Protein backbone atom coordinates (compact mmCIF):
# COMPACT_ATOMS: atom_id res chain seq x y z
CA UNK A 1 0.00 0.00 0.00
CA UNK A 2 2.80 2.35 0.68
CA UNK A 3 4.07 1.73 -2.86
CA UNK A 4 0.77 2.70 -4.48
CA UNK A 5 0.53 5.98 -2.61
CA UNK A 6 4.17 6.73 -3.41
CA UNK A 7 3.50 6.12 -7.13
CA UNK A 8 0.57 8.54 -7.07
CA UNK A 9 2.74 11.22 -5.50
CA UNK A 10 5.51 10.61 -8.04
CA UNK A 11 3.07 10.86 -10.96
CA UNK A 12 1.58 14.12 -9.67
CA UNK A 13 5.06 15.56 -9.13
CA UNK A 14 6.10 14.64 -12.67
CA UNK A 15 2.97 16.28 -14.18
CA UNK A 16 3.17 19.42 -12.09
CA UNK A 17 6.50 20.75 -13.45
CA UNK A 18 5.28 20.32 -17.07
CA UNK A 19 2.22 22.48 -16.37
CA UNK A 20 4.35 25.08 -14.62
CA UNK A 21 6.82 25.13 -17.51
CA UNK A 22 4.00 25.51 -20.08
CA UNK A 23 2.39 28.27 -18.06
CA UNK A 24 5.66 30.16 -17.67
CA UNK A 25 6.46 29.69 -21.37
CA UNK A 26 3.01 31.10 -22.26
CA UNK A 27 3.60 34.09 -19.98
CA UNK A 28 7.00 34.77 -21.55
CA UNK A 29 5.51 34.51 -25.05
CA UNK A 30 2.69 36.89 -24.11
CA UNK A 31 5.22 39.42 -22.78
CA UNK A 32 7.28 39.05 -25.95
CA UNK A 33 4.15 39.56 -28.08
CA UNK A 34 3.25 42.71 -26.11
CA UNK A 35 6.79 44.04 -26.40
CA UNK A 36 6.82 43.29 -30.13
CA UNK A 37 3.44 45.02 -30.57
CA UNK A 38 4.64 48.06 -28.60
CA UNK A 39 7.84 48.30 -30.70
CA UNK A 40 5.84 48.08 -33.94
CA UNK A 41 3.36 50.67 -32.69
CA UNK A 42 6.14 53.09 -31.73
CA UNK A 43 7.82 52.59 -35.13
CA UNK A 44 4.55 53.29 -36.94
CA UNK A 45 3.92 56.44 -34.89
CA UNK A 46 7.45 57.71 -35.57
CA UNK A 47 7.13 56.99 -39.30
CA UNK A 48 3.76 58.78 -39.53
CA UNK A 49 5.20 61.73 -37.61
CA UNK A 50 8.21 61.97 -39.95
CA UNK A 51 6.07 61.61 -43.07
CA UNK A 52 3.59 64.30 -42.01
CA UNK A 53 6.24 66.64 -40.60
CA UNK A 54 8.69 66.63 -43.49
CA UNK A 55 7.05 65.16 -46.60
CA UNK A 56 3.28 65.75 -46.43
CA UNK A 57 1.08 68.16 -44.54
CA UNK A 58 -2.60 68.37 -43.65
CA UNK A 59 -4.84 71.43 -43.59
CA UNK A 60 -8.38 71.38 -42.24
CA UNK A 61 -10.20 73.85 -44.49
CA UNK A 62 -12.33 76.41 -42.68
CA UNK A 63 -14.54 78.72 -44.67
CA UNK A 64 -15.41 78.97 -48.33
CA UNK A 65 -12.10 80.46 -49.58
CA UNK A 66 -11.78 77.83 -52.36
CA UNK A 67 -15.48 77.09 -52.98
CA UNK A 68 -16.58 75.14 -55.08
CA UNK A 69 -13.38 73.11 -55.64
CA UNK A 70 -12.55 72.81 -51.91
CA UNK A 71 -15.30 73.28 -49.36
CA UNK A 72 -15.61 74.16 -45.69
CA UNK A 73 -14.74 71.12 -43.59
CA UNK A 74 -12.61 69.37 -46.23
CA UNK A 75 -9.16 68.02 -45.46
CA UNK A 76 -6.44 69.07 -47.90
CA UNK A 77 -3.23 67.05 -48.07
CA UNK A 78 -0.23 68.83 -49.52
CA UNK A 79 3.24 67.72 -50.63
CA UNK A 80 6.10 69.70 -49.09
CA UNK A 81 8.99 68.54 -51.28
CA UNK A 82 7.77 69.86 -54.66
CA UNK A 83 8.96 73.44 -55.15
CA UNK A 84 8.18 73.63 -58.87
CA UNK A 85 5.06 75.78 -58.51
CA UNK A 86 3.11 76.69 -61.64
CA UNK A 87 0.22 79.04 -62.33
CA UNK A 88 -2.98 77.14 -61.56
CA UNK A 89 -1.50 75.03 -58.74
CA UNK A 90 -3.40 75.01 -55.48
CA UNK A 91 -1.02 75.58 -52.57
CA UNK A 92 -1.13 75.90 -48.82
CA UNK A 93 0.46 79.15 -47.65
CA UNK A 94 1.23 80.39 -44.16
CA UNK A 95 0.63 84.10 -43.79
CA UNK A 96 0.32 85.98 -40.50
CA UNK A 97 0.48 82.69 -38.53
CA UNK A 98 -2.52 81.27 -40.41
CA UNK A 99 -2.71 78.70 -43.19
CA UNK A 100 -4.64 79.47 -46.36
CA UNK A 101 -5.43 77.30 -49.35
CA UNK A 102 -5.21 79.36 -52.55
CA UNK A 103 -4.56 79.07 -56.28
CA UNK A 104 -1.44 80.54 -57.87
CA UNK A 105 -2.41 83.12 -60.52
CA UNK A 106 0.95 84.84 -61.09
CA UNK A 107 4.65 84.18 -60.56
CA UNK A 108 7.69 86.39 -60.11
CA UNK A 109 7.92 89.24 -62.61
CA UNK A 110 4.24 89.04 -63.59
CA UNK A 111 2.01 92.11 -63.38
CA UNK A 112 -1.42 91.42 -61.89
CA UNK A 113 -4.34 93.75 -62.50
CA UNK A 114 -8.07 93.56 -61.82
CA UNK A 115 -10.54 95.47 -63.98
CA UNK A 116 -13.69 97.22 -62.78
CA UNK A 117 -15.69 94.47 -64.50
CA UNK A 118 -14.14 91.80 -62.26
CA UNK A 119 -11.70 90.37 -64.78
CA UNK A 120 -8.26 89.18 -63.75
CA UNK A 121 -5.40 90.36 -65.97
CA UNK A 122 -1.90 88.92 -65.79
CA UNK A 123 0.69 90.73 -67.93
CA UNK A 124 -2.19 92.49 -69.73
CA UNK A 125 -3.94 89.24 -70.73
CA UNK A 126 -7.42 88.36 -69.49
CA UNK A 127 -7.20 85.05 -67.62
CA UNK A 128 -9.63 82.40 -68.83
CA UNK A 129 -10.43 80.54 -65.63
CA UNK A 130 -13.07 78.04 -64.61
CA UNK A 131 -13.92 80.26 -61.65
CA UNK A 132 -17.60 81.03 -61.13
CA UNK A 133 -17.02 84.28 -59.26
CA UNK A 134 -15.77 87.65 -60.45
CA UNK A 135 -12.50 89.07 -59.12
CA UNK A 136 -12.65 92.48 -57.47
CA UNK A 137 -9.86 94.31 -55.64
CA UNK A 138 -10.06 94.71 -51.87
CA UNK A 139 -10.25 98.36 -50.83
CA UNK A 140 -8.06 97.64 -47.77
CA UNK A 141 -5.54 95.52 -49.64
CA UNK A 142 -2.87 96.02 -52.27
CA UNK A 143 -3.15 98.50 -55.12
CA UNK A 144 -3.31 97.36 -58.73
CA UNK A 145 -1.51 96.91 -61.07
CA UNK A 146 0.74 94.84 -58.82
CA UNK A 147 4.16 93.49 -59.84
CA UNK A 148 5.17 90.19 -58.20
CA UNK A 149 8.70 90.30 -56.80
CA UNK A 150 11.41 87.70 -57.43
CA UNK A 151 10.94 84.52 -55.40
CA UNK A 152 7.25 85.27 -54.80
CA UNK A 153 3.84 84.26 -56.10
CA UNK A 154 0.40 85.90 -56.18
CA UNK A 155 -2.48 83.72 -54.97
CA UNK A 156 -6.24 84.03 -55.11
CA UNK A 157 -8.98 81.89 -53.62
CA UNK A 158 -11.54 80.42 -56.01
CA UNK A 159 -14.41 82.08 -54.12
CA UNK A 160 -13.17 85.51 -55.16
CA UNK A 161 -15.90 87.56 -53.48
CA UNK A 162 -15.19 86.16 -50.01
CA UNK A 163 -11.61 84.88 -50.08
CA UNK A 164 -8.68 86.08 -48.00
CA UNK A 165 -5.76 86.05 -50.40
CA UNK A 166 -3.03 88.17 -52.02
CA UNK A 167 -5.50 90.99 -52.63
CA UNK A 168 -5.40 91.60 -48.87
CA UNK A 169 -1.96 90.45 -47.71
CA UNK A 170 0.05 90.86 -50.92
CA UNK A 171 2.44 88.46 -52.55
CA UNK A 172 3.61 85.25 -50.91
CA UNK A 173 7.31 84.43 -50.70
CA UNK A 174 8.45 80.89 -51.46
CA UNK A 175 9.36 80.49 -47.77
CA UNK A 176 5.70 80.98 -46.85
CA UNK A 177 4.50 78.20 -49.17
CA UNK A 178 3.87 75.06 -47.13
CA UNK A 179 3.31 72.81 -50.14
CA UNK A 180 1.26 71.91 -53.21
CA UNK A 181 -2.18 70.41 -52.54
CA UNK A 182 -2.29 66.91 -53.99
CA UNK A 183 -5.64 65.62 -52.75
CA UNK A 184 -8.77 66.69 -50.90
CA UNK A 185 -10.82 64.48 -48.60
CA UNK A 186 -14.47 65.46 -48.30
CA UNK A 187 -15.63 65.33 -44.69
CA UNK A 188 -19.18 66.55 -44.97
CA UNK A 189 -20.55 64.32 -47.69
CA UNK A 190 -20.71 66.90 -50.49
Helices and strands as residue ranges (DSSP letters): H 2-50, I 51-55, E 56-60, E 75-79, E 90-95, E 98-106, E 111-114, E 120-122, E 125-126, E 146-147, E 152-156, H 166-169, E 172-173, G 174-176, E 177-185
